[in-house]
């Protein structure tokens, strides 16, 4: 046993003990509106399989009771070539703030996510006018492959999700040889890949319903509670290294 359990470096008034009383009671105070889910994809091809997966996912989410919006990256400028007043940038940022959960799907290109997808994330700062547009929101990650199954992109998307302070669900989807998984009407064929996508979206909905009313409490940080307003301003506005 530890002989000395004192915490001399802790500001006791700012360190709160987690307890169930801080969580919303689902039976009495849960939000009643449909979970708001934003879907992003990573290709501008005319027949984009990441877009087709996202569109199929949107249909499933609607069936599961969500309100869905799909962001079309066509026309989104590369970062630093325009400012935040560009209409596509504003659209993307507004959707980020609107959402309670998200689905990210990118093709694998050169063993990595596409620049089209990464550019969308690069346009979203961690803090936006005092609001963190992604922090505490749920995230499901998916990828499509032109050849054999890979998990390079979903692994990278998980890192991105953590960087954006999102709660990435355990399940994920990777569709191999995606060009074989859609029919002539661009609808996904029945398969184990399709079933896995349903699993992922079902899990995303459950986690979103569970966490959305407790988002502010779950991301409340001791280090930020002890900072002065001036310190927060200095940290947020410091020049990039």
C-alpha positions in Angstrom: 0.0 0.0 0.0 1.1 3.6 -0.6 2.1 5.3 2.6 1.6 8.8 1.2 -1.5 9.5 -0.9 -1.4 13.3 -0.8 -1.4 15.2 -4.1 0.6 18.4 -3.5 0.5 19.4 -7.1 -3.2 19.2 -7.5 -5.7 22.1 -7.2 -8.2 20.1 -5.2 -11.2 22.4 -6.0 -10.7 21.7 -9.7 -10.3 18.0 -9.5 -13.7 16.4 -9.5 -14.4 12.7 -8.7 -16.4 11.1 -11.6 -19.7 9.6 -10.5 -22.9 8.4 -12.1 -24.8 11.5 -10.9 -23.0 13.5 -13.5 -24.4 11.4 -16.4 -27.8 12.1 -18.0 -30.5 9.7 -17.0 -31.6 8.2 -20.3 -35.1 7.5 -19.2 -35.9 11.1 -18.1 -33.5 13.6 -19.8 -32.3 12.0 -23.0 -32.4 14.1 -26.2 -35.4 13.1 -28.3 -34.3 14.4 -31.7 -32.8 12.0 -34.3 -29.1 11.5 -34.0 -27.3 13.9 -36.4 -24.8 12.0 -38.5 -22.4 13.6 -41.0 -20.8 11.5 -43.7 -17.5 12.3 -45.5 -15.9 10.5 -48.4 -12.5 10.8 -50.2 -12.8 10.7 -54.0 -14.0 13.0 -56.8 -14.2 10.3 -59.4 -17.5 10.1 -61.3 -18.0 6.6 -59.9 -16.5 6.9 -56.5 -16.7 3.8 -54.4 -16.1 5.7 -51.2 -19.0 7.9 -52.1 -21.1 4.8 -52.9 -20.3 3.3 -49.5 -21.2 6.5 -47.8 -24.5 6.7 -49.8 -25.3 3.1 -48.8 -24.4 4.0 -45.2 -26.7 7.0 -45.3 -29.6 4.8 -46.4 -28.9 2.4 -43.5 -28.6 5.2 -41.0 -31.9 6.7 -42.1 -33.5 3.3 -41.5 -31.9 3.2 -38.0 -33.5 6.5 -37.2 -30.7 9.1 -37.9 -30.8 12.4 -39.6 -28.0 12.3 -42.2 -26.0 14.8 -44.2 -23.3 13.9 -46.8 -20.6 16.5 -47.6 -19.6 16.7 -51.2 -15.9 17.7 -51.4 -16.2 18.9 -54.9 -15.0 22.5 -55.0 -13.4 22.5 -51.6 -10.1 24.3 -52.0 -6.7 23.0 -50.7 -5.9 24.3 -47.3 -4.2 27.7 -47.2 -5.2 28.6 -50.7 -8.4 30.3 -49.5 -9.7 31.5 -46.1 -12.5 30.3 -43.8 -15.0 32.5 -45.7 -15.0 30.3 -48.8 -18.5 28.8 -49.1 -17.4 25.2 -49.2 -15.2 25.7 -46.1 -18.1 27.3 -44.3 -20.4 24.5 -45.3 -18.0 21.9 -44.0 -17.4 23.6 -40.7 -21.2 24.2 -40.2 -21.8 20.5 -40.8 -19.1 19.6 -38.3 -20.7 21.7 -35.6 -24.2 20.4 -36.5 -23.2 16.7 -36.3 -23.3 14.5 -33.2 -21.6 11.6 -34.9 -19.7 11.1 -38.2 -18.8 8.4 -40.7 -15.4 8.8 -42.6 -14.7 6.7 -45.7 -11.7 7.1 -47.9 -10.2 5.0 -50.7 -6.7 3.7 -50.1 -4.2 5.3 -52.5 -0.5 4.6 -52.3 -1.1 2.8 -49.0 -2.7 5.9 -47.5 -5.9 7.9 -47.3 -6.4 10.3 -50.2 -5.5 14.0 -50.2 -9.2 14.7 -51.0 -10.2 13.2 -47.6 -7.3 14.7 -45.6 -8.0 18.2 -47.0 -11.5 18.0 -45.5 -10.1 17.3 -42.1 -7.3 19.9 -42.4 -10.0 22.6 -42.9 -11.5 21.9 -39.5 -9.6 23.5 -36.6 -9.7 22.0 -33.1 -11.3 25.2 -31.9 -13.6 27.4 -33.8 -14.9 30.6 -32.3 -14.8 29.1 -28.8 -16.5 25.9 -30.1 -14.7 22.6 -30.7 -16.5 21.3 -33.8 -15.5 17.7 -33.4 -14.6 17.1 -29.7 -16.6 14.4 -28.0 -18.5 13.4 -31.1 -18.7 9.7 -32.2 -16.9 8.5 -35.3 -17.0 5.4 -37.5 -14.2 4.8 -39.9 -14.3 2.9 -43.2 -12.2 2.4 -46.3 -12.5 1.0 -49.8 -9.7 -0.9 -51.6 -9.0 -1.5 -55.2 -7.3 -4.8 -54.5 -6.9 -7.1 -51.5 -8.2 -6.0 -48.1 -6.1 -3.6 -46.2 -6.5 -1.7 -43.0 -4.0 1.1 -43.6 -6.6 3.8 -44.1 -8.8 2.9 -41.2 -5.8 2.8 -38.9 -4.8 6.3 -40.1 -8.4 7.6 -39.7 -8.4 6.4 -36.1 -5.3 8.5 -35.4 -7.0 11.4 -37.1 -10.1 10.9 -35.0 -8.1 10.9 -31.8 -6.3 14.1 -32.9 -9.7 15.7 -33.5 -10.7 14.5 -30.0 -13.5 12.3 -31.3 -14.8 9.0 -29.7 -14.1 6.4 -32.4 -16.2 3.3 -32.0 -14.4 -0.1 -31.9 -15.9 -1.5 -35.1 -14.7 -0.5 -38.6 -15.2 -1.5 -42.2 -12.7 -2.3 -45.0 -14.1 -3.3 -48.4 -11.7 -5.2 -50.7 -12.1 -5.0 -54.5 -14.9 -2.5 -54.0 -15.5 -2.4 -57.8 -17.0 -5.9 -57.5 -19.3 -5.1 -54.6 -21.7 -2.8 -56.4 -24.3 -3.5 -59.1 -25.1 -1.6 -62.3 -27.4 0.7 -60.2 -24.6 1.6 -57.9 -26.2 -0.3 -55.0 -24.1 -2.5 -52.8 -24.6 -6.2 -53.3 -25.4 -8.5 -50.3 -22.1 -9.8 -48.8 -20.1 -10.1 -45.6 -18.8 -6.6 -46.4 -22.3 -5.2 -46.5 -23.2 -6.9 -43.2 -20.1 -5.5 -41.6 -21.1 -1.9 -42.7 -24.5 -2.5 -41.1 -22.7 -3.6 -37.9 -20.6 -0.5 -37.9 -23.5 1.9 -38.4 -25.6 0.1 -35.8 -22.8 0.4 -33.3 -22.3 4.1 -34.2 -25.9 4.8 -33.5 -25.8 3.1 -30.1 -22.7 5.0 -29.1 -24.1 8.3 -30.3 -27.3 7.8 -28.4 -25.3 6.8 -25.3 -22.8 9.6 -25.4 -24.3 12.7 -26.9 -26.1 13.9 -23.8 -22.9 13.4 -21.8 -20.5 14.9 -24.3 -19.6 18.0 -22.3 -19.0 16.0 -19.1 -16.9 13.4 -20.8 -14.5 15.9 -22.4 -14.3 18.2 -19.4 -10.6 18.4 -18.5 -8.8 19.1 -15.2 -5.9 20.9 -17.1 -8.4 23.3 -18.7 -10.3 24.0 -15.5 -7.2 25.2 -13.8 -6.1 27.5 -16.7 -6.8 31.2 -16.5 -8.6 32.8 -19.5 -5.3 34.5 -20.4 -3.4 31.2 -20.4 -6.1 29.6 -22.6 -5.8 32.5 -25.1 -2.0 32.2 -25.2 -2.2 28.4 -25.7 -4.8 28.5 -28.4 -3.3 31.5 -30.3 0.3 30.5 -30.1 2.2 30.5 -33.3 2.7 27.2 -35.0 6.2 25.7 -34.6 
